[in-house]
Amino acid sequence: MMDIKLFYNNQQSIKLSYEIVESFRKQNFYIATSKLIKLLGNLDTVAGYIFSQEDFKELADELQLILPALLDAQDNCDYFLQADIIEGDLLPLLQKIQIAFQERDLVQVPDFFERNMIALKQYDFSLYRVLDKENEDEGKNSLLSDKLTLSLAINGQPTAQAFANGQSFYLHSSVNPEREARLLADSLKQAEEYMVFGMELGYHVLELLNRHQSARVHVFESNIYLLHMAFTYIDWTTYIANGRMRVVYNDDLKQLVSELSGRFAEMKNAELLVHYPAIKMIEDAQTRQLLEDFFVTTSSMREQGGLLDSNFEVISKLNLPECGELKDIFKDKAVVIVGAGPSVDSQLTSIKKCRDKITVFATGHITRKLVNEGIIPDAVIITDPQPLMYKQIDGVNLKNIPMILLSTASSSVIDYYNGPIYVAYQSGYVHAEIKAEEIGATLFETGGSVTTTALDIALRFGARKIIFVGVDLAYTGGYSHASGEGRRIENTDGLRHIRSNTGGMVYTSKNLDIYRKWIERRLEGVRDTEVYNTGDGAEIKGTVLVKDFMSLRL
């Protein structure tokens, strides 16, 4: 009979394999070879068992082919080949062995619930009472099996599948939850405090605690059943006792989110992690969409963090003038903010006829099209940090036209723009805030997009009227952008269906919908500037629909 220790031995081998490959790839050869020695010792134990079992013959034959090749690569100090063999051959085999062990029902799922409860009773009595009450309620526990199903991942760790809002989805990886948590934690900066929305089984929380030994992790959870599972399958006693992990439970989601936002705002050195499966489990559509918006925004900032920093460093060294010098272009003027949305085509004639009465403030994406139409903008704005943004203006003759470049926008633009460049410093990015304070520059709210930033600039610079052209914030007519600038949207899966500017319905993406909501919030309380919206895109509260802005007193 198979010893259960073999299962955990092989589980450790899977973990070691990932770590060895990563160390070899990073050229940390000493660490990799040290762990490889341990892995080979584990393999010797597992091999002894599978070679003795007839029903493991195919797996044994496969291992017999892999081991000599790995040992030969080790003798030759061929580090890259060792990594390739482990990643491409050995790791898949170890996973097959682990599945075979699981199929023989010889796996013991850990149960730490009582141990964790003893610690909670001493150090967090309020959470202890909540979990103790839930544990005694058999009626509630029966619901657990309806919405949450426990299973084993390929590596043998517990994982769970949820059923919510007509969908079935995993809360953690079905292959290797521990590695998934490690990769997720890689995306977070080192901080003193971590705020986590969504406990699930807790692998991501455990990774943060293990990785950042002096940090505290605050977990916000509204699902008591998930807390029960998390406290069953992971031993939290050390972190409960030393106070490094605190769980905030509230079955009222709105109150929970409010408390999370309030605490996070008060912290000076904190990172926020929204675990996406927690959002998918929310049944109230409005609350779910609110958190989806929040998730998209924070994830985007995190993903682009490196780009923002490198762009800011390059732009700062050039000592470019700040955009406050351009205020007179906007003050008391009718400013037409031209985006690249599908409806821009219908307004080109109006722009031409009213050209001498308006300030044309063009986003980078639409600038080439405007120039080709004979419309020379008064100012251009680019905010995107992506390296290829220079393509928006490469070869476009704008010699005397000022460009407003966000302090973290793509620095590649500088080498390709032949006109004067001015920098806009944004709030919410600490380096820009420091620089703006040093030079006495205005800070702008970006809202996450080029059109939202353009709006804030126009408002702060005292525009008398603002007219949106091509700011559809939706796939008007089934297109992503103006003619020649985008594509037709064929698949509407995952898109949002919202009210259009003309009273119908129109599809939009999560990102575009976030920008729409930001504009609506930004316009609340604006009294001195009239804001108009053209085209058939998304309805934007706070703006007035005007089909032909030539009818306005410009």
N, C-alpha and C positions, 0 to 999 in steps of 0.2 A: 504493500500500500504506500502511496505517495505521502511523504512528510510535508505538512503544510509549510514548513520552513523553505522548501524548494520554491514554492509560489512567491514568497516574499524575497527570496534570493534572486529569482528571475526578474521580479519587479525592480529591484535595486539595479540589476544589470541594464535594464532599459533606461533607467535614469542616468546611469553612468555613461551609457553609449551617447546620449545627447550631449552630455557635458564634455566628453572626450572629443567628439567631433567639433564642437564649438571652440574648445581650447586649441585644437590643431589648426583650425581655420584662422584663429587670431594669432597663431605662432607662439602660443604659450606652451612650448613643448615640454617643459619640466612637469607642469601640472597635468598635461595630457598623458604623458608616459607613466606618471605615478598612478593615475586613475586607471590606466589600461592594465597595469599589473593587478589591481584589485578586480577589475572586470574579468581578466583571464582566470583568476582564482575562483570567482563565482561560476564561470563557464565550466570549469573542471568538475564542480559539484553537480551542476545540472546535467552535464554530458554523461556523467556516471549513471544517472537515473534513466535518461532517454535511450541510451545505448542498451540498457538492460530490458527495455519494454518493447515487445513486438509491435504494439499499436502506435509506437512513436518512430517506427523505422524510417519513414520518409523524412521526418524532421532530423533524425540522426544522420541520415545520408547527406542531407544538405549541410549540416554542421561540419561533417567530415571534409567537405569541399572548401568551406570557408576558413576554418581554423589554420590549415597549413599556409594559405595565401596571406592571412593576417600576420602569422608568425614570421613568414619570410619578409614581408614589408617592414616588420619591426626590426628584424636582424639588419636590414639594409638602411635603417633609419630613414625610410621613405615616409615622412610624416603625412604628406598629402594622400598617398595611396592608402595608408592606414585609415585615415578619415573616410576616404571613399568606400573602402570595404566595410567599415563599421556602419556607415550611413546607408549604403546601397544594398548590402547583403546581410550583415549580421543583425541589424536592428529589425528589419522585417521578419527575420526568422525568430528572434526573441519574442516578437509580438504574436507570431503564430503559436509558439510554445505556450505563451501566457493564455491565449484563447483556449488551447487544448487543455490546460490545467483547469480553467474555469468550467469547461464543458463536463468535467468529471466531478463537479460540485464539491470540490475540496477546498473552497475558499471560505475563510471566516471573515465576515464583514465586522469591522470594529464597532464597539458600542461604548462610548465614553459618556453617555448621558448622565448616569448617576454620579460619576466623578466630577463632571462639570457642575452639576447641581449643588454638590457639597461646597464647591468653591464659590458659586454664586450666592449661596445662602449666607456665606461669611462676608463676601466683599460687594455684592450687588443684590441686596435683598429684594428690591422692587422687581427686577427682571426675574429673579428666582420665583417670586409669587406668580408672575404671569405664566411662566413656563410650567410651573407646578400645577396650576389650575387647568392649563391646556392639556397636560399629560393625563389628568384624571377624567377629562371629558371625552368619553368614548364616541359620542355622536360627532364631535368635531373631528376626531381622528379618522373616522370613516370617510370623511370628505377628502382626507389627504390622498387616499388611493385613487380618487376620482380625478384629481387635478395634477397630482405629482406622482411620477413613477420612478422608483429607484432602480438603477441597473449598475453594472460594472463596466467601466471603461476598459479598453483593450489592455492597458497596463495594470489593470486590477484594482484601481481606486474607484470608490463609489462615485457615481455621477447621477444626474436626475434629468428626467424629461417632463416638461410641463405641457398642460393643455389649457389654452386660454384664447379667448376671442376667435374661436374657430380654427386655431392653429396648434400644431404640435411642434415643440422645439426643445433643444437641450439647454440646460442652464450652465453647463460646463462641457468641456470637450468629451467626446465619446471615445477618444483615443488616449489622451494623456492630460487630465485636468491640471496636474501640477505644472507641467511645461506651459500650458496655456496661461496659467496664472503668472508664471515667470515672465513670459513675453509681454503680458499686459502691464506688469509692474515696470518693465523696461521703459514704458512710455511716460512714466512719471518722474519728475525731478525730485531730488532729495529735499526733504522738508522736515520740520519739527512735528507737524500734525498732518494727518491724512483723513479726509472726510470721504466716506464711502457710502454711496446710495445703493443698497442692494446687497444682502448677505449671501443669499443662495446657500450653497454648501460651505462656502467660506475659504476656498483655496486662494483666491486673490487677496483676501484679508490676511491669511497666514503668511503668504509670500511677503507682503509689506512689513509685517512684524518681524520676520526672520531677516529680511534684507536690511532694514533700517533699525538697528538695535536700540537706538535712543528715542525713536519717534513713538508717538501715540496714534492709534487708529480709532476713529469714531465711526461706528457703523449705524446707518439709519435704515430701519426695516419696518415694513407694515404687515408682513405676512408671518403670523405666528407659527404656521406649519413649517415654513422654511427655517425659522430659528430652531425649531425642534430638531429638524434634520441636521442642521449645522452643528448643534451641540451634541448630537449623537455620534457623528462620524469623524469628528476632529477633536483632539484633546486641547482645550483652551485654558486649562487650569493655571499654567504659569502666567499667562497674560492677564487673566482675571485677577490673580493675586497681586501682581506688580502694578496693576492699574494702567497698563499700556493699551488695553483694548476696552472700549466702552460701547455698549450697544444701546441705541436709543430706539425703543419700540413704540409705535403709535399706529393703531389701525385706521386712523383718520389721515389719509394721504396728504391732504392739503395742509393740515397742521404739521405733519412730519416734514414736508418740503419747506414750509415756512421756517421751521426751527433749524433745518439744515442751512438754509440761505442766511438766516440771522447769525448763526454761529460762524459760518465761513467768512462772512463779511467782517467779523470782529477779529479774525486771526491774521497775524502779520506774515507768518511763514508756514503756509499750508498749501496742500495740493488736494484737488477734488477729483474723485473717480466715480463716475456714474456707470454701474455695471449694466450693460444694455439689456440682458434678459429680464432684469427687474422691471424695466419699462414695458417690455412686451407682455408681462403678466398683469398689468393694470387694466382693469375692465372698463373703467370710466374713460370714454373716448377723449373728452376734453382735457382731463388730467394727463392722459397718456401722450396726447399731442404736445402739451406744454412741456413735458419732460423730454420728449423727442427733440423739440426745438433746442432745449437747453443742452442736450447731449451733442447734437450736431455742432452747435456753437463752440462748446468747450473742446470737443475732439478736433475741430478744425484748427483752433488756436494751438493745441498741443502738437498736432502733426506738422504745423508750419513754424514751430518755435525756432528751429535751427536756421531756417531761411530768413526769418525776421531779424535775428541777431546779426547774421553775416551781412545782410543788406544794409542794416542800420550802421554797422561799422564802416562800410565803404562810403556811404552817403555822408556820414558825419565828418570824415576826414577831408571832404571836398569843401567844407565850409560854404555851402550854397546858401543864398538868401532865403529867409522864411517867407511863406506865402502871404503874410500880412501886408506886404508891400503891394499886393494886387487888389487890395480892398476896394479901390475906386472903380474897378471894372464891374463890381457887383452892386455897390451902394446906390440905392434908390433906382435901380434898373429893373427892367423886366428880363429875368434870367431864364433862358430855355435850357434845361438840363437834358441833353440828348444821350440816351442809352442805346443799346444795340438790339432792343426788342423788336418783334415782328411788325409792330404798328408804326415804326419810324418812317416806312415808305410812304404812308398816306399823308405825312405832314411835311415832306420835303418842299413841296410847292409853297406852303404857307411860310416856311422859314425863309425861303428866297424872297418872297414878296415883302416880308416884314423885316428883312435883314438889318436895315439901318435903324430900327426901333428896338432891337433886342440885343442882349448879350448871349451869345451861343457858348455854352459850357459843355464841351464834348468829352465823353468817356473815351479812353484809348481805343476800345474795340470798334467804335463807329467812326473814328476820325478819318480813316482812309476813304470810307464811303462818302462822307460829307465833302471832303476835298475833291473827290472825283465828280461830285455833283456841282462843284463850283461854290460850295459853302465853306468859307474859311472861318474856323471857330475863333472866338476871342480868347479862349483858354482851353487847355486840355488837361485831363486828370487821369493818372494811373495809380492804383493802390495795390494791385496784386503782387505778391512776393515771388511768383514763379519765374524761373530763369529765362524763359522764352518770351517774356512780355515785350521785348524789344521789337518783335515781329509786327506788333500792332502799328508801329510808327516808322519802321525801317523804310527808307526811300520816299517818305512823304515830306514834301517841302513845306515846312512850318518855321522858316528861319526867324521870323519876328514874333511868333506866337508863344506866349508863356505856357509852360507846363507846370502843373502842381503835382509833385511827386510825394506820396506818403513816405514818411521817414523810414519805413520798412519795406517799401515797394522794391520791385526788381531793379537792382543797380545796373543791370544790363542795358536798361533804357538810356542811361547817361551817354554811352558811347555812340548811340544811333540817333539821338534827337539833336537837330541842328538849331533849335531855338533856346531861349533862356529857360532855366529850370529853377523852380522855387519849392521849398520843402514845407510840407504840412506835418506838424507833430501831433500825435494822437494820445488821448487819455487811455488808460488801461494797459499801456505798455511802459514799463517803469523807466527804461532808458530814454524814451521820448519825453516823458514827464520831467525827468531831471534836466535834459537839454533845454526844454522849453522854459523851465524856470530860470536857468542860467542866462538865457538871452532875452527873456521877457516876451516870449512868443505865445500866441493863442494856442490853446489845446482844443482839438476837435474830436467829436464822437464819430467813429467810423461806421458803426452799425454792421460791419462785416462785409460790405461790398463797396464798389466804386460809386454807385448811384446814391447810396445812403450817405457816404462821405461827402459827395458833391452837394447833397441837400444841406448837410450841416454847415458846410463852408458858406453856401449862398445865404443861409439864414443868419449866421454870425457876422457876415459882411454886409448885412442890411439890405438885401434884395427887396424891392418893393412888390414885385410879383415873381412867382416861380412857376414855370410851365414844364410839366413832364412830357417829353416826347420819346417814345421808344422805351419807356420805363414800364413795360408790360407786367413784369413780375409773374408771368404766366406764359403758357404755350399758346398764344393767340393764334387761332386758325390752324392749330396743330404744328406750329413751327417754333423752334427754339430761339431764333434771332431774325434780324432783318434779312431780306433777300441777299444772297451772296455771302452771308456771314454765318449761317447756321445750318441746321438740318431739320428734316421733318420728324416729328415724334410719332412713331408707329405703335410703340408699346406703352400703355398707360398704367401698367401694374406698378403699385407702390407710389403712384402720384396722388396728390390731394385734389379734390373737386371743390372749387370755391366759387363765390359769386363774382361775376365779371363786372367791368366798369359800365356796361350797358344793360345790366339787369339779368343776363343769362348766367350760364355756368361755364367755367373754364378750368382746364387742368393746370396744375402747377407742381413744382418740386418742393421738398421740405425746405431747402435753402432759400428759394425765392419767396416762399411763404413767410419765413423768418424775417426776411428783409421788409416785406410788406407790413408785418406787425411792428417792426422797429420804426418804420416811417410813421405809422399811425400814432405810436407813443411819442415820437419826436414832435409831431404837429400839435399834440395836446397843449393848449395854452398859448399857441402862437396867434397873435392878434394883429400884428403890424404888417404881416406879409400874406398876401393872397396866394393860395397854391392851387393850380389847375392840373388836371390830368387829361390827356388825349388818348385816343385809341380805344381798343376793345379788350384790353388786358384786365388784370385783377382790379377789383374795386378797392380803393384806398380811402379809408375814412379820414376826413380832414381835408380832402381835396374836392374840387368842384369839377364835374365832367364838362369838358368843352370839346366839341367835335372839330371845330375850326377856330384856332386861337386868333385868327385875323379879326374875329368879331369883337375881341377884347380891346379896351382902351389901353394901349401899350405905352 
